[in-house]
Every structure is written in structure tokens, then in C-alpha cells.
């Protein structure tokens, strides 16, 4: 569970991102002081370093597809082979399902016969 310090830094980072302001430890600290929220000095620095190369607006808008967005952002050229592998796996799974259904039919009876 997040502490109050973490939540305060998160909200400060969201405010900065909403205003299209680069996220730095100093700016997070300024927002926290203006809001009268005391935090340990390490938290703004940690959040600023963690979010230096992140586009927070993209992270928020792609919450549901985080697992797909991370590899695509890291290596866009490698996405095509990964998609091909996924398609091959799907085809193999479909073949296995069809084979298992055929085996059930070969027994000469079904569950609802």
C-alpha cells in the first residue's frame, strides 16, 4: 500500500504532466510545499528520476494495454516478429482444440446425447 509521501509525489507528478511541465524533483517539491504536504526529501528525487523518460499521459491512456505497450515502446522493430509468434501460438492452440473435439466425437457418445 502506498504511503502518503508516495501518493503526494504521484499527484504532484500528475499535475506537472497535465500542465506539460517537465517533471523534476524541484518542481515536485514546490508543489508539495505549496500544498503544505510534508514528505521525506528522498521521495521527490525518486519520482523525478523514475519518470524522466516516461510520458505520463501515454501511461494513463494505455492502462489496459500496459503489457503490450511496454515491449512496443522498447523495441518497435521487434514487434512484428512477436506478433507473428503470437499468431502461430494461436493457430497451434486452435489445432489442439480441434483435435481434442475430434477425439471426443470418435468415442461415439457425447455429454448431451
Residue pairs with C-beta under 8 A, 6 or more apart in sequence:
2 10
4 37
4 39
5 39
5 40
5 43
6 43
8 32
8 35
8 37
8 39
8 43
9 28
9 32
9 39
9 43
9 44
9 46
9 47
10 47
12 27
12 28
12 31
12 32
12 44
12 47
13 23
13 28
13 47
13 51
13 56
14 56
15 31
16 22
16 23
16 27
16 28
16 31
17 23
17 56
17 57
21 27
23 47
23 48
23 51
23 52
23 56
24 48
25 44
25 45
25 47
25 48
25 49
26 44
27 48
28 44
28 47
28 48
29 41
29 44
32 38
32 39
32 44
58 69
59 66
62 69
71 78
71 79
71 82
72 79
104 110
